[in-house]
Amino acid sequence: MDAFMLQVRLTPRAAQDKIAGWEGDVLRVRVTAPPVEGRANEALLRLLARTLDVPASHLRLARGQTQRNKVVAVEGLSEEEVRVRL
């Protein structure tokens, strides 16, 4: 199955978990979790799964495990569906 590659700019240790909006083709996301032991990445994937209304198993971190700029593979949705749901 093909996956849409979603570019994300993650800000850990934010005041609240939220989708901050699009900046060009990059989705800005803020999470309260710290960038320690992958907790911010886990919070990012949980927030995206909830917002996109897909199972967490349909999302995986493709690139950027230790950086703010990440690529999340979204399976089962097209780019248009992702943009509408976000």
C-alpha positions in Angstrom: 0.0 0.0 0.0 1.3 3.4 -0.9 1.8 5.9 1.9 1.5 9.7 1.8 4.7 11.2 3.3 3.7 14.0 5.6 6.4 16.6 6.5 6.1 17.7 10.1 7.9 20.4 12.2 7.6 19.2 15.8 7.9 21.4 18.8 8.2 19.4 22.1 7.5 20.7 25.6 4.7 23.0 24.4 1.8 24.2 26.6 -0.6 21.8 24.9 -0.9 19.1 22.3 -2.1 20.8 19.1 -1.9 21.0 15.3 -0.5 24.5 14.8 -1.3 24.6 11.0 0.4 24.5 7.7 3.6 26.4 6.8 3.8 25.7 3.1 3.9 21.9 2.7 5.1 21.4 6.3 2.6 20.7 9.1 3.5 22.5 12.4 2.7 20.4 15.5 3.2 21.1 19.2 3.2 18.4 21.9 3.7 18.7 25.7 6.0 15.6 25.8 9.7 16.2 26.2 12.1 15.0 23.4 13.4 12.2 25.7 13.3 8.5 24.9 11.0 9.0 21.9 8.2 10.4 24.0 7.6 13.5 21.8 7.5 11.2 18.7 5.0 8.9 20.4 2.8 12.0 21.3 3.1 13.2 17.7 1.8 9.9 16.3 -1.0 9.7 18.9 -2.2 13.2 18.1 -2.0 12.6 14.3 -3.9 9.3 14.6 -6.6 11.0 16.7 -6.9 14.0 14.4 -6.8 12.0 11.1 -9.2 9.4 12.6 -7.0 6.5 11.6 -5.6 3.7 13.7 -2.1 4.4 15.1 -0.9 1.4 13.1 -1.4 3.4 9.9 1.2 5.9 10.9 5.0 5.5 11.2 7.9 7.8 11.6 9.8 7.5 8.3 12.6 10.0 9.0 13.7 12.4 11.6 13.5 10.4 14.8 15.9 12.7 16.6 15.2 16.0 14.8 12.4 18.6 14.8 11.8 18.1 11.1 10.2 14.7 10.5 8.5 12.7 7.8 5.5 10.7 8.9 4.2 7.9 6.6 0.3 7.9 6.5 -1.1 4.7 5.1 -4.7 4.5 3.7 -5.2 8.2 3.1 -4.4 10.4 0.1 -2.7 13.7 0.4 -6.1 15.5 -0.2 -7.8 13.4 2.6 -4.9 14.2 5.0 -5.2 18.0 4.2 -9.0 18.0 4.7 -8.8 16.2 8.0 -6.0 18.4 9.4 
